[in-house]
Amino acid sequence: MPYKKYFYVKQAIDFEMLRQRKLFVSDVAVAFSDPAKGVKQLEDQERKLSLIYRSGGQDPSTSISWDFNPDAASQLKKWQR
């Protein structure tokens, strides 16, 4: 990887880490000062994300099946061949 590209990737990662740390500190401060406000903010963010990621009117939380497929072992063997 060229040095310039590495520098920009590292810079982007550093800025993202700082942003995540600021969000964490903000979340902790809100949780101790006004927990109801913090929960409301998280619910608003969840609602906005569900609007963004909703495709075709389907709820994102129902689009993933968490049920175990009992035939998974044989399907895996077929895939490995």
C-alpha positions as CSV (number, residue, x, y, z in Angstrom):
1,M,0.0,0.0,0.0
2,P,1.5,3.4,-0.9
3,Y,2.4,5.6,2.0
4,K,-0.1,8.3,1.0
5,K,-3.0,5.9,0.9
6,Y,-1.9,4.4,4.3
7,F,-1.8,7.9,5.8
8,Y,-5.3,8.7,4.7
9,V,-6.7,5.4,5.9
10,K,-5.0,5.8,9.3
11,Q,-6.3,9.4,9.5
12,A,-9.8,8.2,8.8
13,I,-9.6,5.5,11.4
14,D,-8.2,8.0,14.0
15,F,-11.0,10.4,13.4
16,E,-13.6,7.6,13.6
17,M,-12.1,6.4,16.9
18,L,-12.3,10.0,18.3
19,R,-15.9,10.3,17.1
20,Q,-16.8,7.0,18.8
21,R,-15.1,8.1,22.1
22,K,-17.0,11.4,22.0
23,L,-20.3,9.6,21.5
24,F,-19.5,7.2,24.4
25,V,-18.8,10.1,26.7
26,S,-21.9,11.9,25.6
27,D,-24.0,8.7,26.1
28,V,-22.7,8.2,29.6
29,A,-23.2,11.8,30.6
30,V,-26.8,11.7,29.3
31,A,-27.4,8.4,31.1
32,F,-26.4,9.8,34.4
33,S,-28.0,13.3,34.0
34,D,-31.3,12.4,32.4
35,P,-31.8,8.7,31.5
36,A,-35.2,9.2,30.0
37,K,-33.8,11.7,27.5
38,G,-31.0,9.2,26.6
39,V,-33.5,6.4,26.0
40,K,-35.6,8.8,23.8
41,Q,-32.6,9.8,21.8
42,L,-31.6,6.2,21.2
43,E,-35.2,5.3,20.2
44,D,-35.2,8.2,17.7
45,Q,-31.9,7.0,16.2
46,E,-33.3,3.5,16.0
47,R,-36.4,4.8,14.2
48,K,-34.3,6.8,11.8
49,L,-32.0,3.9,11.0
50,S,-35.0,1.6,10.4
51,L,-36.4,4.1,7.9
52,I,-33.0,4.3,6.1
53,Y,-32.5,0.5,6.0
54,R,-36.0,-0.5,5.3
55,S,-36.3,-1.9,1.8
56,G,-39.7,-2.5,0.2
57,G,-41.5,-1.8,3.5
58,Q,-40.0,-4.7,5.3
59,D,-38.9,-4.3,8.9
60,P,-35.1,-5.0,9.2
61,S,-35.5,-6.9,12.4
62,T,-37.8,-9.4,10.8
63,S,-35.7,-9.9,7.6
64,I,-33.1,-12.1,9.4
65,S,-34.1,-15.7,10.4
66,W,-32.3,-16.8,13.6
67,D,-33.8,-20.3,13.4
68,F,-31.2,-23.1,13.1
69,N,-31.4,-25.2,9.9
70,P,-31.5,-28.9,10.9
71,D,-30.0,-29.8,7.5
72,A,-27.1,-27.4,7.8
73,A,-24.4,-30.1,8.1
74,S,-25.3,-31.8,4.8
75,Q,-25.6,-28.5,3.0
76,L,-22.2,-27.5,4.3
77,K,-20.7,-30.8,3.1
78,K,-22.2,-30.2,-0.4
79,W,-20.8,-26.6,-0.4
80,Q,-17.3,-27.8,0.5
81,R,-17.1,-30.3,-2.4
